[in-house]
Amino acid sequence: MFESVKPPGIEITDENKAICRKYCTICQNYKKHDLHRNEPKELFCARGPSSCQNMKEIGCFCPACELFNKHHLRGGYFCVRR
């Protein structure tokens, strides 16, 4: 089972999930690796990386996300980095 890792300050709410969907679902990593088929399906910055195996970093929309800026996140590729 997937264990979530939640950085401080990012709540797992319906509002934050809706914001996430505006960015993650159009991200190259998300589309290329079919991340909607693996847990977590969204909010990687709050819940940890995808359980998808053998992912490669091919593009990242994290810095454009409202949550990234609001919570002063650093880096990106939250869906991939373990």
C-alpha positions as CSV (number, residue, x, y, z in Angstrom):
1,M,0.0,0.0,0.0
2,F,1.1,3.5,-0.8
3,E,2.2,5.6,2.2
4,S,1.6,9.3,1.9
5,V,4.3,11.8,2.9
6,K,2.8,15.2,3.6
7,P,5.0,18.3,3.8
8,P,3.8,20.8,6.3
9,G,1.3,23.4,5.2
10,I,-0.3,21.6,2.2
11,E,-3.7,20.3,3.1
12,I,-5.3,17.5,1.2
13,T,-8.6,19.3,0.5
14,D,-11.1,19.2,-2.5
15,E,-10.0,22.8,-3.3
16,N,-6.3,21.9,-3.4
17,K,-7.1,18.8,-5.5
18,A,-9.0,21.0,-8.0
19,I,-6.0,23.3,-8.3
20,C,-3.7,20.3,-8.7
21,R,-5.8,18.9,-11.5
22,K,-5.4,22.1,-13.5
23,Y,-1.6,21.5,-13.7
24,C,-0.8,17.8,-13.1
25,T,-3.2,16.4,-15.6
26,I,-1.5,18.4,-18.5
27,C,2.0,17.7,-17.3
28,Q,4.2,15.7,-19.6
29,N,5.2,13.3,-16.8
30,Y,1.6,12.7,-15.8
31,K,0.4,12.0,-19.4
32,K,3.4,10.0,-20.6
33,H,3.4,7.7,-17.5
34,D,-0.4,7.4,-17.2
35,L,-0.2,8.6,-13.6
36,H,-4.0,8.5,-13.3
37,R,-3.6,4.7,-13.0
38,N,-1.4,4.8,-9.9
39,E,-1.6,6.2,-6.4
40,P,-1.6,8.9,-5.5
41,K,-3.4,10.2,-8.6
42,E,-2.9,13.9,-7.7
43,L,-1.3,16.3,-5.1
44,F,2.1,14.7,-5.3
45,C,3.6,17.7,-3.6
46,A,1.4,16.9,-0.5
47,R,1.2,13.1,-0.7
48,G,4.5,11.9,-2.2
49,P,5.6,10.4,-5.5
50,S,3.5,8.1,-7.7
51,S,3.7,4.4,-7.2
52,C,4.3,4.1,-11.0
53,Q,7.5,2.1,-11.7
54,N,10.3,3.1,-14.0
55,M,9.4,6.8,-14.4
56,K,11.8,9.2,-16.0
57,E,11.7,13.0,-15.6
58,I,10.6,14.4,-19.0
59,G,8.9,17.7,-18.0
60,C,7.5,19.4,-15.0
61,F,4.6,21.9,-14.4
62,C,5.1,22.1,-10.7
63,P,6.6,25.6,-10.7
64,A,3.6,26.9,-12.6
65,C,1.1,25.5,-10.0
66,E,-0.7,27.9,-7.6
67,L,0.1,25.5,-4.7
68,F,3.8,25.5,-5.5
69,N,3.9,29.3,-5.1
70,K,1.5,29.6,-2.2
71,H,3.4,27.1,-0.1
72,H,6.9,28.2,-1.2
73,L,7.8,24.8,-2.5
74,R,11.2,24.1,-4.0
75,G,12.3,21.8,-6.8
76,G,9.6,20.0,-8.7
77,Y,9.0,16.6,-10.2
78,F,7.1,15.7,-7.0
79,C,5.4,12.8,-9.0
80,V,8.8,11.2,-9.7
81,R,11.2,12.0,-6.9
82,R,11.5,9.3,-4.2
